[in-house]
Amino acid sequence: MFFPEKIKSIGPHDKVLEIGPGANPHPRSDAFLELDFASGQDRIAQRGGGQKEADFGAKPIYFYNGDVFPFADQAFDYVICSHVIEHVPDPEAFMAEVFRVGSGRGYLEYPLVTYEYLYNFDVHLQLIKYDAQGNTLYYCPKKDTSLATFAAVHAVFHKTLKSGWDDLCVANREVFFQGFEFQDYFLVKKIRALQDLTPSVSLIKKKKLIRKIFSRFFDILGL
């Protein structure tokens, strides 16, 4: 999760469900929902190759087959869903379940098209972006785009990521990831225009002087 500070409205008595917590479950979550993976390797692949397992303590973990969530309507007051929706084959059906069990309140986070353009993870099926003005979550299946033609380029960037060069994404989180808290239902709509999924260039800020100095220093030393 890149924007935990955006989760602000969970009440002290709210029952919170977290979907796909990976290795770092949110401390406020009361229960967890995981996809029932066919194997441990599939689970590891879905979370980007991370080997670390989550510590859920005594909190309950539920499993589902990717279809209907195993909960009654409005079983929870709030749903946390960080870096999951890009993996699902049908975002509209998925969000319908999030709304059904979570009373229309929660937090959603995912990578933007800029991040997928760099790395294009095979386990990510969708390109996602929320339009606050129109209160609509737009998505485009990656299979409907030509991202696959950049496979050789993606391989280069995968190497940079594995080698620890994630500074660009970390320093410009809003350019590569989006997260938002919602208090009511919103529309979910499929589109094909990638320009509607692209973040504004106004989000790109100048590198701070102290970062420039340290970057230049490390470059000179070849570190």
N, C-alpha and C positions, 0 to 999 in steps of 0.2 A: 504494500500500500504506500503510495507516494504522497497522499494528502490526508493523513489522519487528523490534521487540525480542522478539516472541514466537517467532521462529525461532531456536531454541537448540540443537537436537540434530543439526545437520548435522556429520558427522565429516569429518576432513581428507581422507579418501580416498573419501568418498561421491560417486557420480555423480549430479548433480542436473539434473532436467528442470524447466523453467519453461514453463507454458502461458499463452499470451496475455500476454506481458510488457508490451505497450503501449509507451510511450515511455521507461519506466524499468525496464529489466531488473535483476533482483537480481544483485549482484556475484558471488555464489557459484554461480550457475547455470552449468552446463557445456553445455547445449543448450536450444534453444527450439522450442516447437510453436505454430504459428500457423494459424488458420483460413484457408483459401484463398479470400479474398474475391473477389467478382466485379469489384470496382473499388476504386480508392484511396479514393473517397468513402465507400464502405461501411465500409472499415477505419477511417476517421476518425470516422464516425458511431458505430461500436461503442465507441470509446474516449472518447466524450463530446465530440467536436468538436475535440480537441487536434490541432494541425498538426505538432507536433514528432515526428520520426522517431527510433527507438531506434538506439543505437550498440551493435551486438553484437560488435564487434571481429572476431576470427577464429573465434568460436564458431559451430557449425553451427545453421542454422535449418531446421526441417522444416515441411511444410504438410500439412494433411489436410482432408477434405471435411465434417467435423462428425460423422463416424461412428466407425469403428475407428481408433485411433491407429496410426501406421506404425512400431511398435516390437514387439520380441519380449517375451514375458512376463518380468517382473522385469529389464528392461533398465536400470533406474535404481534407485538406493537411496532417493531422496527426490524428491517432486514438489511444486513451488510453484505454486499456482493462486490468484491474487489478482484478484478482480473479473472472473471469467469465468463461474462457474456460474449466475449470475443471467441470463446471456444464452442458455443452452442450452435447447433444447426438451424434453429428457429428462434430468433430473438423475440418475436412477437408472442409466441406460446410461452417462452421462458418468463418474460416480464409479466404476462398474465398470471402466472403462478406466484411470482414475487408479490404482485399486488393482492392476490387472493389471500395468501397466508399472512401478509404483513400489514394489513390495514392501510396500505397506500403510503407508508412512510419507510424511509431507508436511505442508504448511501450506495452509489454506483460508481465504479472506477474501472478504467480500461485504457489500453494504448490507443493512440491516434494513428491515422494513416501515415504520418511522418515516420513513426517508429516502425511500422510494418514495411514501409518502403526501404528502410535501412536493413532490416533483419528478416522479415517475412517468415516468421516461425510457422512450420507446417501445422502445428496443433491449433493455431489461430485461424478460425474459419470466417470471421466477419471483420469488416471495417466499421467503426462506430463513431458517432459524434452527436452530442446533445445540443440542440438549439434552444436556449433559454427563452428567447423572445417568442418563439412559436410553441414552446413547451412540447417539443417533439424530439424523440430519440431516433436519429436516422441510422440506417445500417445498409451495407452493401456486401454481399458475399464475395469473398476474395476470388472465388472460382469464376466470377463474372468479370474480372479485371485481367489485365495482362501482367500482373506482378510476377508470375512464374517465369516470364522471359528474362528477368533479371537475376536468375538463379546464381550465375557465376559471380555477380556483384554482391549478392547477399552472402555468399560463402566468404568473401573477403571481410565483410562487416561482422559476420559471426566470429571470425578469428579475432577481430579487434575487441569484441565484447568478452570473449573467453580470456583474453589477455589483460583484461581490466581497464580498457579504455572506454569506460562508460561516462566519462566526465561531461561530454556534450549533453547527454540526456539528463544526467543528474542536475547539472547547472541550469538547464532550461526545461524544467519539468512540465510547465504548461504548454510547451511546444510539442511535446511527445506523448503526454498523457492527459487525460481529463477525468476529473472526479467531481461529483456534485451530490448534495444532500437534497432529498425531495420530501415534501410533506403531503403530497396528493398524487393522484394518478396522472400520467402523461401519455401522449400518443407515441406509438412505435411504428415507424414507417420505413419501408424498403425503397431505396433510390439507386440510381446508377451513376449519377454525376459526382465524380471524385472531388470536384472543386467545392461541393457542399459539405465535404467531410474534412476539408483542409483547415487547420488553424490559421488565424490571422498573423501576418508577419509582424504586426505591432507587438506581439508577445515576445519577440526577440529583443532582448536588452543588451546594451553594451557591456562588455566584460569589465568587471570592477578592477580598479587600479591594482589593488593588492593581489588579485588573482593573476593579472597580467605580469606583475613583477615575479611572482613565484613560478608561473608557467615559463617565463623567459629564463629564469635561473635554472630550472630543471632541464629545459631544452639545451642550454649551454653545457650542462654536465652530462647530457645524454641519458638522463634518468627517465 
